Amino acid sequence: MKSILIAAAVALVVSILLTPYLIKVFGRQGFGQEIREEGPQGHQSKRGTPTMGGVAIVLAMWAGYAVSHLTVGKSGPTASGLLVLLLASSLGLVGFVDDFIKIRKQRNLGLNKTAKMVGQFMAAIVFAILVLQFPDERGIKPASVHLSFVRDIAVVSFGAVGFVVFCYLAVSAWSNAVNFTDGLDGLAAGSSAMVLASYVLVAFWQFRYDCADPQTFGAGCYNVRDPLDLAVVAAAAMAGCIGFLWWNAPPAKIFMGDTGSLALGGLVAGLSMTTRTELLMIVLGGIFVVEALSVVLQIAVFRTTRRRLFRMAPFHHHFELAGWAETTVIIRFWLLAGICCLLGLGLFYSEWASAAGVLGGG
């Protein structure tokens, strides 16, 4: 528990102090956000606001993780924790390049679809291959080839090759979903903080009821490699988002850009696979799912009927164009994100309670 608190505290301090420095540096360099001409007109006033603030989140996350291990960690960094951090950082690098191109060309389009897809593909494939290596003394690897809900579903196996494909689809889907959500001041940062807080609880609960502990073996225990370290990673990232949100709350003084949104999407994808909660993540990250689906449905309906299903996609812009104030949309979407997280945690706990016999299911 102490390592989790230290990681969160350090990441919060780094993020909340580093972000204003980035605002000054990026502002001086002219690293300002370009705004879509076809977007809500109220957003045109945001043109020129410094972007690439996701750098603060990524650095805060690493700082919190490192200091936690230097001060408390007895066994050092783990394979699971490092692989998830590296996945998030590599996607953050893809996002950084995308943001930098937007700034240099002064347009709202950075990397083309193919280039961005290649970047996501390479990050996901390397992660998929490595995450099936490094078994611990029990033979448990950071991830499993089985599909999972709150633990592995034994009858659904991808196989090694199938898992690599699944990993790419998951990483691509979640990184793009968070990227779609990052369209209003503080929306993605606040929603991500809630999802990551949920993963702190999930991973710590898995550590508390690890099957390696004789006292919990067989009582709804979890075969997850390095759950405590995953809780440390989630805590550091959560605090990094909160520190950044201090400056990103409306009216935002800086945007996270693709640097932050792709990194956070990769992070939650990695956490879902290493904690064996891939399907549960659909519930926990329900707000991201809705935003991504709104884009898919908008494109599908328009191509088939030449009509728009929503006034504008992603979904949050639909409500802006319907007359809702930006802060109203943000707060209500935060509430929805919180409800999704509570529902996901409730499902997680009820499954454990049933398996452990607490609810009479044992």
Contacts in CASP RR format, 6 or more apart in sequence:
PFRMAT RR
TARGET T0000
AUTHOR 0000-0000-0000
METHOD contacts of the structure
MODEL  1
MKSILIAAAVALVVSILLTPYLIKVFGRQGFGQEIREEGPQGHQSKRGTP
TMGGVAIVLAMWAGYAVSHLTVGKSGPTASGLLVLLLASSLGLVGFVDDF
IKIRKQRNLGLNKTAKMVGQFMAAIVFAILVLQFPDERGIKPASVHLSFV
RDIAVVSFGAVGFVVFCYLAVSAWSNAVNFTDGLDGLAAGSSAMVLASYV
LVAFWQFRYDCADPQTFGAGCYNVRDPLDLAVVAAAAMAGCIGFLWWNAP
PAKIFMGDTGSLALGGLVAGLSMTTRTELLMIVLGGIFVVEALSVVLQIA
VFRTTRRRLFRMAPFHHHFELAGWAETTVIIRFWLLAGICCLLGLGLFYS
EWASAAGVLGGG
1 204 0 8 1.000
2 72 0 8 1.000
3 68 0 8 1.000
3 69 0 8 1.000
3 72 0 8 1.000
3 73 0 8 1.000
3 228 0 8 1.000
3 232 0 8 1.000
4 68 0 8 1.000
4 200 0 8 1.000
4 204 0 8 1.000
4 228 0 8 1.000
4 231 0 8 1.000
4 232 0 8 1.000
4 235 0 8 1.000
5 235 0 8 1.000
6 64 0 8 1.000
6 67 0 8 1.000
6 68 0 8 1.000
6 71 0 8 1.000
6 72 0 8 1.000
7 64 0 8 1.000
7 65 0 8 1.000
7 67 0 8 1.000
7 68 0 8 1.000
7 232 0 8 1.000
7 233 0 8 1.000
7 235 0 8 1.000
7 236 0 8 1.000
7 239 0 8 1.000
8 64 0 8 1.000
8 235 0 8 1.000
8 236 0 8 1.000
8 238 0 8 1.000
8 239 0 8 1.000
9 239 0 8 1.000
10 60 0 8 1.000
10 63 0 8 1.000
10 64 0 8 1.000
10 67 0 8 1.000
10 68 0 8 1.000
10 236 0 8 1.000
10 239 0 8 1.000
11 60 0 8 1.000
11 61 0 8 1.000
11 63 0 8 1.000
11 64 0 8 1.000
11 65 0 8 1.000
11 235 0 8 1.000
11 236 0 8 1.000
11 237 0 8 1.000
11 238 0 8 1.000
11 239 0 8 1.000
11 240 0 8 1.000
12 60 0 8 1.000
12 239 0 8 1.000
12 240 0 8 1.000
12 242 0 8 1.000
12 243 0 8 1.000
14 56 0 8 1.000
14 59 0 8 1.000
14 60 0 8 1.000
14 63 0 8 1.000
14 64 0 8 1.000
14 240 0 8 1.000
15 56 0 8 1.000
15 57 0 8 1.000
15 60 0 8 1.000
15 239 0 8 1.000
15 240 0 8 1.000
15 241 0 8 1.000
15 242 0 8 1.000
15 243 0 8 1.000
15 244 0 8 1.000
16 243 0 8 1.000
16 244 0 8 1.000
16 246 0 8 1.000
16 247 0 8 1.000
18 56 0 8 1.000
18 59 0 8 1.000
18 60 0 8 1.000
19 53 0 8 1.000
19 56 0 8 1.000
19 243 0 8 1.000
19 244 0 8 1.000
19 246 0 8 1.000
19 247 0 8 1.000
19 248 0 8 1.000
19 254 0 8 1.000
20 247 0 8 1.000
20 253 0 8 1.000
22 50 0 8 1.000
22 52 0 8 1.000
22 53 0 8 1.000
22 55 0 8 1.000
22 56 0 8 1.000
22 254 0 8 1.000
23 50 0 8 1.000
23 247 0 8 1.000
23 253 0 8 1.000
23 254 0 8 1.000
26 32 0 8 1.000
26 50 0 8 1.000
26 51 0 8 1.000
26 52 0 8 1.000
26 53 0 8 1.000
26 254 0 8 1.000
27 50 0 8 1.000
30 48 0 8 1.000
30 50 0 8 1.000
30 103 0 8 1.000
31 50 0 8 1.000
31 51 0 8 1.000
31 52 0 8 1.000
31 99 0 8 1.000
31 103 0 8 1.000
32 47 0 8 1.000
32 48 0 8 1.000
32 49 0 8 1.000
32 50 0 8 1.000
32 51 0 8 1.000
32 103 0 8 1.000
33 46 0 8 1.000
33 47 0 8 1.000
33 48 0 8 1.000
33 49 0 8 1.000
33 50 0 8 1.000
33 51 0 8 1.000
33 102 0 8 1.000
33 255 0 8 1.000
33 257 0 8 1.000
34 47 0 8 1.000
34 48 0 8 1.000
34 102 0 8 1.000
34 103 0 8 1.000
34 106 0 8 1.000
34 107 0 8 1.000
34 108 0 8 1.000
35 43 0 8 1.000
35 44 0 8 1.000
35 46 0 8 1.000
35 47 0 8 1.000
35 108 0 8 1.000
36 43 0 8 1.000
36 108 0 8 1.000
37 108 0 8 1.000
38 312 0 8 1.000
39 312 0 8 1.000
39 317 0 8 1.000
40 312 0 8 1.000
40 317 0 8 1.000
40 320 0 8 1.000
40 321 0 8 1.000
46 252 0 8 1.000
49 252 0 8 1.000
49 253 0 8 1.000
49 254 0 8 1.000
49 255 0 8 1.000
50 253 0 8 1.000
50 254 0 8 1.000
50 255 0 8 1.000
51 99 0 8 1.000
51 102 0 8 1.000
51 103 0 8 1.000
51 254 0 8 1.000
51 255 0 8 1.000
51 256 0 8 1.000
51 257 0 8 1.000
51 259 0 8 1.000
52 96 0 8 1.000
52 99 0 8 1.000
52 100 0 8 1.000
52 103 0 8 1.000
52 255 0 8 1.000
52 256 0 8 1.000
52 257 0 8 1.000
52 259 0 8 1.000
53 244 0 8 1.000
53 254 0 8 1.000
53 255 0 8 1.000
53 256 0 8 1.000
53 257 0 8 1.000
53 259 0 8 1.000
53 260 0 8 1.000
54 92 0 8 1.000
54 244 0 8 1.000
54 256 0 8 1.000
54 257 0 8 1.000
54 259 0 8 1.000
54 260 0 8 1.000
54 263 0 8 1.000
55 96 0 8 1.000
55 259 0 8 1.000
55 260 0 8 1.000
56 240 0 8 1.000
56 243 0 8 1.000
56 244 0 8 1.000
57 189 0 8 1.000
57 237 0 8 1.000
57 240 0 8 1.000
57 241 0 8 1.000
57 244 0 8 1.000
57 256 0 8 1.000
57 260 0 8 1.000
57 263 0 8 1.000
57 264 0 8 1.000
58 88 0 8 1.000
58 89 0 8 1.000
58 92 0 8 1.000
58 259 0 8 1.000
58 260 0 8 1.000
58 263 0 8 1.000
60 236 0 8 1.000
60 239 0 8 1.000
60 240 0 8 1.000
60 243 0 8 1.000
60 244 0 8 1.000
61 85 0 8 1.000
61 88 0 8 1.000
61 233 0 8 1.000
61 236 0 8 1.000
61 237 0 8 1.000
61 240 0 8 1.000
61 267 0 8 1.000
62 85 0 8 1.000
62 89 0 8 1.000
62 236 0 8 1.000
63 236 0 8 1.000
64 236 0 8 1.000
64 239 0 8 1.000
65 77 0 8 1.000
65 81 0 8 1.000
65 85 0 8 1.000
65 232 0 8 1.000
65 233 0 8 1.000
65 236 0 8 1.000
68 232 0 8 1.000
68 236 0 8 1.000
69 76 0 8 1.000
69 77 0 8 1.000
69 232 0 8 1.000
77 229 0 8 1.000
78 225 0 8 1.000
78 226 0 8 1.000
78 229 0 8 1.000
79 133 0 8 1.000
79 134 0 8 1.000
79 142 0 8 1.000
79 225 0 8 1.000
79 226 0 8 1.000
80 131 0 8 1.000
80 142 0 8 1.000
80 225 0 8 1.000
80 226 0 8 1.000
80 229 0 8 1.000
80 230 0 8 1.000
80 274 0 8 1.000
81 142 0 8 1.000
81 226 0 8 1.000
81 229 0 8 1.000
81 230 0 8 1.000
81 232 0 8 1.000
81 233 0 8 1.000
81 274 0 8 1.000
83 127 0 8 1.000
83 130 0 8 1.000
83 131 0 8 1.000
83 142 0 8 1.000
83 270 0 8 1.000
83 274 0 8 1.000
84 230 0 8 1.000
84 233 0 8 1.000
84 267 0 8 1.000
84 270 0 8 1.000
84 271 0 8 1.000
84 274 0 8 1.000
85 233 0 8 1.000
85 267 0 8 1.000
86 127 0 8 1.000
87 123 0 8 1.000
87 124 0 8 1.000
87 127 0 8 1.000
87 171 0 8 1.000
87 266 0 8 1.000
87 267 0 8 1.000
87 269 0 8 1.000
87 270 0 8 1.000
88 237 0 8 1.000
88 263 0 8 1.000
88 264 0 8 1.000
88 265 0 8 1.000
88 266 0 8 1.000
88 267 0 8 1.000
88 270 0 8 1.000
89 263 0 8 1.000
90 122 0 8 1.000
90 123 0 8 1.000
90 126 0 8 1.000
90 127 0 8 1.000
91 120 0 8 1.000
91 123 0 8 1.000
91 171 0 8 1.000
91 175 0 8 1.000
91 262 0 8 1.000
91 263 0 8 1.000
91 265 0 8 1.000
91 266 0 8 1.000
92 258 0 8 1.000
92 259 0 8 1.000
92 260 0 8 1.000
92 262 0 8 1.000
92 263 0 8 1.000
94 111 0 8 1.000
94 116 0 8 1.000
94 119 0 8 1.000
94 120 0 8 1.000
94 123 0 8 1.000
94 258 0 8 1.000
94 262 0 8 1.000
95 111 0 8 1.000
95 116 0 8 1.000
95 257 0 8 1.000
95 258 0 8 1.000
95 259 0 8 1.000
95 260 0 8 1.000
95 261 0 8 1.000
95 262 0 8 1.000
95 263 0 8 1.000
96 258 0 8 1.000
96 259 0 8 1.000
97 111 0 8 1.000
98 110 0 8 1.000
98 111 0 8 1.000
98 116 0 8 1.000
98 258 0 8 1.000
98 259 0 8 1.000
98 262 0 8 1.000
99 110 0 8 1.000
99 257 0 8 1.000
99 258 0 8 1.000
99 259 0 8 1.000
101 110 0 8 1.000
101 111 0 8 1.000
102 108 0 8 1.000
102 109 0 8 1.000
102 110 0 8 1.000
117 172 0 8 1.000
120 168 0 8 1.000
120 171 0 8 1.000
120 172 0 8 1.000
120 175 0 8 1.000
120 262 0 8 1.000
121 168 0 8 1.000
121 172 0 8 1.000
123 171 0 8 1.000
123 266 0 8 1.000
124 167 0 8 1.000
124 168 0 8 1.000
124 170 0 8 1.000
124 171 0 8 1.000
124 172 0 8 1.000
125 164 0 8 1.000
125 167 0 8 1.000
125 168 0 8 1.000
127 167 0 8 1.000
127 171 0 8 1.000
127 270 0 8 1.000
128 143 0 8 1.000
128 163 0 8 1.000
128 164 0 8 1.000
128 167 0 8 1.000
128 168 0 8 1.000
129 164 0 8 1.000
130 142 0 8 1.000
131 141 0 8 1.000
131 142 0 8 1.000
131 143 0 8 1.000
131 167 0 8 1.000
131 270 0 8 1.000
131 273 0 8 1.000
131 274 0 8 1.000
132 141 0 8 1.000
132 142 0 8 1.000
132 143 0 8 1.000
132 145 0 8 1.000
132 160 0 8 1.000
132 163 0 8 1.000
133 141 0 8 1.000
133 142 0 8 1.000
134 141 0 8 1.000
134 142 0 8 1.000
134 225 0 8 1.000
135 141 0 8 1.000
135 225 0 8 1.000
136 225 0 8 1.000
136 226 0 8 1.000
138 211 0 8 1.000
138 212 0 8 1.000
138 223 0 8 1.000
140 223 0 8 1.000
140 224 0 8 1.000
140 225 0 8 1.000
141 225 0 8 1.000
142 225 0 8 1.000
142 226 0 8 1.000
142 274 0 8 1.000
143 163 0 8 1.000
143 167 0 8 1.000
143 273 0 8 1.000
143 274 0 8 1.000
144 152 0 8 1.000
144 276 0 8 1.000
145 157 0 8 1.000
145 158 0 8 1.000
145 159 0 8 1.000
145 160 0 8 1.000
145 162 0 8 1.000
145 163 0 8 1.000
146 152 0 8 1.000
146 153 0 8 1.000
146 154 0 8 1.000
146 156 0 8 1.000
146 157 0 8 1.000
146 158 0 8 1.000
147 153 0 8 1.000
147 156 0 8 1.000
147 157 0 8 1.000
147 158 0 8 1.000
147 166 0 8 1.000
147 278 0 8 1.000
147 279 0 8 1.000
148 273 0 8 1.000
148 276 0 8 1.000
148 277 0 8 1.000
148 278 0 8 1.000
148 279 0 8 1.000
148 280 0 8 1.000
149 277 0 8 1.000
149 278 0 8 1.000
149 279 0 8 1.000
149 280 0 8 1.000
149 351 0 8 1.000
150 276 0 8 1.000
150 277 0 8 1.000
150 280 0 8 1.000
150 347 0 8 1.000
150 348 0 8 1.000
150 351 0 8 1.000
150 352 0 8 1.000
151 222 0 8 1.000
151 223 0 8 1.000
151 276 0 8 1.000
151 351 0 8 1.000
152 223 0 8 1.000
152 276 0 8 1.000
158 165 0 8 1.000
158 166 0 8 1.000
167 273 0 8 1.000
170 269 0 8 1.000
170 270 0 8 1.000
170 272 0 8 1.000
170 273 0 8 1.000
170 278 0 8 1.000
171 265 0 8 1.000
171 266 0 8 1.000
171 269 0 8 1.000
171 270 0 8 1.000
173 269 0 8 1.000
173 292 0 8 1.000
174 265 0 8 1.000
174 266 0 8 1.000
174 268 0 8 1.000
174 269 0 8 1.000
174 272 0 8 1.000
174 281 0 8 1.000
174 288 0 8 1.000
175 261 0 8 1.000
175 262 0 8 1.000
175 265 0 8 1.000
175 266 0 8 1.000
175 269 0 8 1.000
176 292 0 8 1.000
177 265 0 8 1.000
177 288 0 8 1.000
177 289 0 8 1.000
177 291 0 8 1.000
177 292 0 8 1.000
178 188 0 8 1.000
178 192 0 8 1.000
178 261 0 8 1.000
178 262 0 8 1.000
178 264 0 8 1.000
178 265 0 8 1.000
178 266 0 8 1.000
178 268 0 8 1.000
178 288 0 8 1.000
179 258 0 8 1.000
179 261 0 8 1.000
179 262 0 8 1.000
179 265 0 8 1.000
180 288 0 8 1.000
180 291 0 8 1.000
180 292 0 8 1.000
180 294 0 8 1.000
180 295 0 8 1.000
180 314 0 8 1.000
181 187 0 8 1.000
181 188 0 8 1.000
181 191 0 8 1.000
181 261 0 8 1.000
181 287 0 8 1.000
181 288 0 8 1.000
181 291 0 8 1.000
181 314 0 8 1.000
181 316 0 8 1.000
182 188 0 8 1.000
182 255 0 8 1.000
182 256 0 8 1.000
182 257 0 8 1.000
182 260 0 8 1.000
182 261 0 8 1.000
183 314 0 8 1.000
183 316 0 8 1.000
183 317 0 8 1.000
184 250 0 8 1.000
184 316 0 8 1.000
184 320 0 8 1.000
184 326 0 8 1.000
184 329 0 8 1.000
184 330 0 8 1.000
184 333 0 8 1.000
185 248 0 8 1.000
185 249 0 8 1.000
185 250 0 8 1.000
185 251 0 8 1.000
185 252 0 8 1.000
185 326 0 8 1.000
185 330 0 8 1.000
186 245 0 8 1.000
186 248 0 8 1.000
186 249 0 8 1.000
186 250 0 8 1.000
186 252 0 8 1.000
186 330 0 8 1.000
187 316 0 8 1.000
187 329 0 8 1.000
187 330 0 8 1.000
187 333 0 8 1.000
187 334 0 8 1.000
188 256 0 8 1.000
188 261 0 8 1.000
188 264 0 8 1.000
189 241 0 8 1.000
189 242 0 8 1.000
189 244 0 8 1.000
189 245 0 8 1.000
189 248 0 8 1.000
189 256 0 8 1.000
190 241 0 8 1.000
190 242 0 8 1.000
190 245 0 8 1.000
190 334 0 8 1.000
190 337 0 8 1.000
191 285 0 8 1.000
191 287 0 8 1.000
191 288 0 8 1.000
191 333 0 8 1.000
191 334 0 8 1.000
191 337 0 8 1.000
192 237 0 8 1.000
192 238 0 8 1.000
192 241 0 8 1.000
192 264 0 8 1.000
192 265 0 8 1.000
192 268 0 8 1.000
193 238 0 8 1.000
193 241 0 8 1.000
193 242 0 8 1.000
193 245 0 8 1.000
194 334 0 8 1.000
194 337 0 8 1.000
194 338 0 8 1.000
194 341 0 8 1.000
195 268 0 8 1.000
195 284 0 8 1.000
195 285 0 8 1.000
195 288 0 8 1.000
195 337 0 8 1.000
195 341 0 8 1.000
196 234 0 8 1.000
196 235 0 8 1.000
196 237 0 8 1.000
196 238 0 8 1.000
196 241 0 8 1.000
196 267 0 8 1.000
196 268 0 8 1.000
196 271 0 8 1.000
197 234 0 8 1.000
197 238 0 8 1.000
197 341 0 8 1.000
198 284 0 8 1.000
198 341 0 8 1.000
198 344 0 8 1.000
198 345 0 8 1.000
199 230 0 8 1.000
199 231 0 8 1.000
199 234 0 8 1.000
199 268 0 8 1.000
199 271 0 8 1.000
199 275 0 8 1.000
199 284 0 8 1.000
200 231 0 8 1.000
200 234 0 8 1.000
200 235 0 8 1.000
200 238 0 8 1.000
201 345 0 8 1.000
202 275 0 8 1.000
202 277 0 8 1.000
202 280 0 8 1.000
202 345 0 8 1.000
202 348 0 8 1.000
203 224 0 8 1.000
203 227 0 8 1.000
203 228 0 8 1.000
203 230 0 8 1.000
203 231 0 8 1.000
203 234 0 8 1.000
203 271 0 8 1.000
203 275 0 8 1.000
204 227 0 8 1.000
204 228 0 8 1.000
204 231 0 8 1.000
205 348 0 8 1.000
205 349 0 8 1.000
205 352 0 8 1.000
206 222 0 8 1.000
206 224 0 8 1.000
206 227 0 8 1.000
206 230 0 8 1.000
206 275 0 8 1.000
207 227 0 8 1.000
207 228 0 8 1.000
207 231 0 8 1.000
208 216 0 8 1.000
209 216 0 8 1.000
209 219 0 8 1.000
209 220 0 8 1.000
209 221 0 8 1.000
209 222 0 8 1.000
209 352 0 8 1.000
209 356 0 8 1.000
210 216 0 8 1.000
210 221 0 8 1.000
210 222 0 8 1.000
210 224 0 8 1.000
210 227 0 8 1.000
211 217 0 8 1.000
211 218 0 8 1.000
211 221 0 8 1.000
211 222 0 8 1.000
211 223 0 8 1.000
213 221 0 8 1.000
219 355 0 8 1.000
219 356 0 8 1.000
219 357 0 8 1.000
220 352 0 8 1.000
220 355 0 8 1.000
220 356 0 8 1.000
222 276 0 8 1.000
223 276 0 8 1.000
224 230 0 8 1.000
224 274 0 8 1.000
224 275 0 8 1.000
224 276 0 8 1.000
225 274 0 8 1.000
226 274 0 8 1.000
227 275 0 8 1.000
230 271 0 8 1.000
230 274 0 8 1.000
230 275 0 8 1.000
233 267 0 8 1.000
233 271 0 8 1.000
234 271 0 8 1.000
237 264 0 8 1.000
237 267 0 8 1.000
241 264 0 8 1.000
244 254 0 8 1.000
244 256 0 8 1.000
247 253 0 8 1.000
247 254 0 8 1.000
248 254 0 8 1.000
248 255 0 8 1.000
248 256 0 8 1.000
250 326 0 8 1.000
250 327 0 8 1.000
250 330 0 8 1.000
256 264 0 8 1.000
265 288 0 8 1.000
268 281 0 8 1.000
268 285 0 8 1.000
268 288 0 8 1.000
269 281 0 8 1.000
271 277 0 8 1.000
271 281 0 8 1.000
272 278 0 8 1.000
272 280 0 8 1.000
272 281 0 8 1.000
277 284 0 8 1.000
277 348 0 8 1.000
280 344 0 8 1.000
280 347 0 8 1.000
280 348 0 8 1.000
282 289 0 8 1.000
283 340 0 8 1.000
283 343 0 8 1.000
283 344 0 8 1.000
283 347 0 8 1.000
284 340 0 8 1.000
284 341 0 8 1.000
284 344 0 8 1.000
284 345 0 8 1.000
285 337 0 8 1.000
285 340 0 8 1.000
285 341 0 8 1.000
286 336 0 8 1.000
286 337 0 8 1.000
286 340 0 8 1.000
287 333 0 8 1.000
287 336 0 8 1.000
287 337 0 8 1.000
287 338 0 8 1.000
287 340 0 8 1.000
290 315 0 8 1.000
290 336 0 8 1.000
291 314 0 8 1.000
291 315 0 8 1.000
291 316 0 8 1.000
292 314 0 8 1.000
294 310 0 8 1.000
294 313 0 8 1.000
294 314 0 8 1.000
294 315 0 8 1.000
294 318 0 8 1.000
295 313 0 8 1.000
295 314 0 8 1.000
297 309 0 8 1.000
297 310 0 8 1.000
297 313 0 8 1.000
298 308 0 8 1.000
298 309 0 8 1.000
298 310 0 8 1.000
298 313 0 8 1.000
299 313 0 8 1.000
301 307 0 8 1.000
301 308 0 8 1.000
301 309 0 8 1.000
302 308 0 8 1.000
302 309 0 8 1.000
310 317 0 8 1.000
310 318 0 8 1.000
311 317 0 8 1.000
311 318 0 8 1.000
311 321 0 8 1.000
311 322 0 8 1.000
312 318 0 8 1.000
312 320 0 8 1.000
312 321 0 8 1.000
316 329 0 8 1.000
316 330 0 8 1.000
316 333 0 8 1.000
319 328 0 8 1.000
319 329 0 8 1.000
320 326 0 8 1.000
320 329 0 8 1.000
324 332 0 8 1.000
350 359 0 8 1.000
352 358 0 8 1.000
353 359 0 8 1.000
354 360 0 8 1.000
354 361 0 8 1.000
354 362 0 8 1.000
355 361 0 8 1.000
355 362 0 8 1.000
356 362 0 8 1.000
END
